[in-house]
């Protein structure tokens, strides 16, 4: 402990100033805060201020050393930089002032990084300064630093990475230092009050209260019109009451959906600069892991983060993007008149309405739309609004970029948003878009940071359904029964849990659950959900064709299901693999026409055109992707593409009789090696009678799947999990379980290993462990088998898989914590020949932190691993996690 204190003091109080004693640290505090704190002399004497500065500088040094190490330097090389950092760089008042300004909470990563970069270049006297850098507002004097030469930073060094970590650290220091936070808040209040004196009162003609009332009238109540539900219990549901903030992940460097588009469309988008350059296949897994393993944050926390002045919030349809912005706008709309002058105005612009106003020549830009656009909520004087925007007194939210369908118009709006941020750089700007069809690069180049909304976690699902039942039931007995039924369905069915992560689908489940038990099996649940989503398909079509030309009940439920089945089968059979969720306008129109021709004759073509036009505007089954060389459409959720494709095959087998059992087996023979068909074939196994499914499983088990990494057996295991009554297939299921267990020993050979050996084994034995754990979880032999693998299997990847499955599926097992402790310390991991990203010790440690963060032994083992872990990557992981826990 004493050595640690000395090390910190050596950093905070450079050797050249040690004679000044404690006054030196007070000087540091003064330099940190003197630009914006009135009583900086008094603050410098406060122990809490000294602690904050000491912690901030310590973290700054750590982040610098980490970045130097990440840049490829060894410890000896890093030492060359530490002396200049301590004696020349960090002691300079301009540098300290920039680092201290982070405590104000309004620093931008890029600006701070540029200043630090220029400061270091000035320090590096014997090397030329790098050119083409933006000029920071503070100019570093040419004679600022001493004449001692200083090494240039490595080419791979990034001040932006250092700054981003530092700003996050300062935010945490401020949160945890209550005395400092209270003092700084009081200073900010004084500053705000001074600013308000210059601009208050609110000018006459700037009708903020009228705009508030417009927001409440337009957005206060939950819009459930697309779900075809009626009843007074749903009419007064408010956004504020039902809103649950989702979590989000940064997707700035990697947007997964880019790699699910067809290759030819990816190429076109890259040529236009709409998506990033192509990622090499060998890098794809690393990017995917980096994305999925990052810690999620509440989307409200992301929005409040001063490091992200410009945001794009992405999400699937029904994920809650628009509801999020409505919630933010309504929070502002509830402010009292006395509070309006001290809070930034929240402007919510629906881009489809703005685009329509532009098309109708009502406006040319956002300010004109807000002043006189016919679809704007309350009209605000654009001259006064311009002044507020210039002063940074606004949060501007652009909702639904994806709902501007024409590419040229969407790109024009993107350019306008970019110009808006340049005109009003201190205004917080948030843009939302669906992931499908979104082109990231244009706004990424405009310094927008991208976050992806995540599905609800189990706790969020439970919170939502509790709120839903509290608000929609008056009879407490019926409420209790319905709540218990839905909670049980979600807890016991992995399929229902997966769907419940989407707020729209979760709402739909709550509605369906009111009067019936939710289907336990996915195919039936998809069927019930699709009925709700398809209900409104034909209303506009009937109105435009006229009831005198068409029976109003002709496009019934079965017809709409049939249309979707044909579309899905055509898309899934297109040969585009995982990118098969796409169909051109012409093909879509032709498929719908063929589906309706027997019912409508000559009217089928007209009706198909109207349905496609309706889908283009707004629907929750099929959605418009946009135009490249022609218009394309896709299923909103790939889930529905796969369900309707399976539904079409069942229809051909059971109703049309165009497929017999041999024909079904032929479908499996043709498609089981193609992973993009697995979900369809899995659903199909659950939709068929068990006797036919048993024959299909027998066929799959008999296939030689080694060349395809035994995906035939994994598909068969998934099919078993879909069967309603396993007793009907007990014999074949038992044979399959034993075969899959054998795959965990695949590759146990001695002697030299062929090229790619470990990667091939990894692709077989880990899925085998996961398949047994998922499909035969209720088998009494499964838990002890997994424990045995975690403790003593010869293959490290198998041990990792076993630990992950135990942590994910048996959290309540009383022996789990002891097992994780043992693996975290004693697993004999050796990375030679294998990926250094995969280590059983690190996997067990991560599980302990997630499941048992409050147990003393978790912290004890984490400290041990941070110091004694032999694997470099795992040791760094332990050090980072230890720092997080010790700050909590």
DAQUIMO-V911893 format. One record per backbone hydrogen bond with DSSP energy under -1.0 kcal/mol. CO is the residue of the C=O (numbers start at 1). NH is the residue of the N-H. Records with the same first field share a line. If there is no record, write none. Layout:
CO->NH, NH
This chain:
1->5
2->6
3->7
4->8
5->9
6->10
7->11
8->12
9->13
14->17
15->18
17->20
18->21
20->23
21->24
22->26
23->27
24->28
25->29
26->30
27->31
28->32
29->33
30->34
33->36, 37
38->40
39->43
40->44
43->46
46->50
47->51
48->52
49->53
50->54
51->55
52->56
53->57
54->58
55->59
56->60
57->61
58->62
59->63
60->64
61->65
62->66
63->67
64->68
65->69
66->70
67->71
68->73
69->72
74->78
75->79
77->80
78->81
81->85
82->86
83->87
84->88, 89
85->90
89->92
92->96
93->97
94->98
95->99
96->100
97->101
100->103
101->104
102->105
108->112
109->113
110->114
111->115
112->116
113->117
114->118
115->119
116->120
117->121
118->122
119->123
120->124
123->125
124->127
141->144
154->157
158->162
159->163
160->164
161->165
162->166
163->167
164->168
165->169
166->170
167->171
168->172
169->173
170->174
171->175
172->176
173->177
176->178
177->181
178->182
179->183
180->184
181->185
182->186
183->187
184->188
185->189
186->190
187->191
188->192
189->193
190->194
191->195
192->196
193->197
196->200
203->206
205->207
206->208
207->211
208->212
209->213
210->214
211->215
212->216
213->217
214->218
215->219
216->220
220->239
224->227
225->228
231->234
234->237
237->222
238->242
239->243
246->299
247->454
248->297
249->452
255->258
256->259
257->260
262->266
263->267
264->268
265->269
266->270
267->271
268->272
269->274
274->441
280->283, 284
283->287
284->288
285->289
286->290
287->291
288->292
289->293
297->248
298->302
299->303
300->304
305->308
309->429
310->449
311->431
312->451
313->433
314->453
316->319
318->504
320->324
321->325
322->326
323->327
324->328
325->329
326->330
327->331
328->332
329->333
330->334
332->335
336->339, 340
339->342
345->395
347->397
349->399
350->354
351->355
352->356
353->357
354->358
355->359
356->360
357->362
358->361
365->369
366->370
367->371
368->372
369->373
370->380
373->376
376->378
381->385
382->386
383->387
384->388
385->389
386->390
387->391
388->393
389->392
393->345
394->428
395->347
396->430
397->349
398->432
399->351
400->403
401->404
406->410
407->411
408->412
409->413
410->414
411->415
412->416
413->417
414->418
415->419
416->420
417->421
418->422
419->423
420->424
424->427
428->396
429->311
430->398
431->313
432->401
433->315
435->438
440->444
441->445
443->448
444->447
449->312
450->251
451->314
452->249
457->461
458->462
459->463
460->464
461->465
462->466
463->467
464->468
465->469
466->470
467->471
468->472
469->473
475->479
476->480
477->481
478->482
479->483
480->484
481->485
482->486
483->487
484->488
485->489
486->490
487->491
488->492
489->493
493->497
494->498
495->499
496->500
499->502
501->456
502->506
503->507
504->508
505->509
506->510
507->511
508->512
509->513
521->525
522->526
523->527
524->528
525->529
526->530
527->531
528->532
529->533
530->534
534->537
538->542
539->543
540->544
541->545
542->546
546->549
551->554
554->556
556->560
557->561
558->562
559->563
560->564
561->565
562->566
563->567
564->568
565->569
566->570
567->571
568->572
569->573
571->574
576->579
577->580
580->582
583->633
584->588
585->589
586->590
587->591
588->592
589->593
590->594
591->595
592->596
593->597
596->599, 600
597->601
600->603
601->604
603->607
604->608
605->609
606->610
607->611
608->612
609->613
610->614
611->615
612->616
613->617
614->618
621->636
623->634
626->632
630->628
631->585
632->625, 626
633->583
634->623
637->640, 641
638->642
639->643
640->644
641->645
642->646
643->647
644->648
645->649
646->650
647->651
648->652
649->653
650->654
651->655, 656
652->658, 659
660->664
661->665
662->666
663->667
664->668
665->669
666->670
667->671
668->672
671->674
674->677
675->678
677->681
678->682
679->683
680->684
681->685
682->686
683->687
684->688
689->692, 693
690->694
691->695
692->696
693->697
694->698
695->699
696->700
697->701
698->702
705->710
706->709
708->711
710->714
711->715
712->716
713->717
714->718
715->719
716->720
717->721
720->723
725->728
726->729
729->733
730->734
731->735
732->736
733->737
734->738
735->739
736->740
737->741
738->742
741->744
742->745
743->746
745->748
747->749
754->757
756->760
757->761
758->762
759->763
761->764, 765
764->768
765->769
766->770
767->771
768->772
769->773
770->774
771->775
772->776
776->779
779->782
781->785
782->786
783->787
784->788
785->789
786->790
787->791
788->792
789->793
795->799
796->800
797->801
798->802
799->803
800->804
801->805
802->806
803->807
804->808
805->809
806->810
810->813
813->816
815->819
816->820
817->821
818->822
819->823
820->824
821->825
822->826
823->827
827->829
831->834
835->838
839->843
840->844
841->845
842->846
843->847
844->848
845->849
846->850
847->851
848->852
852->855
855->858, 859
856->860
857->861
858->862
859->863
860->864
861->865
862->866
863->867
864->868
865->869
871->875
872->876
873->877
874->878
875->879
876->880
877->881
878->882
879->883
880->884
881->885
882->886
883->887
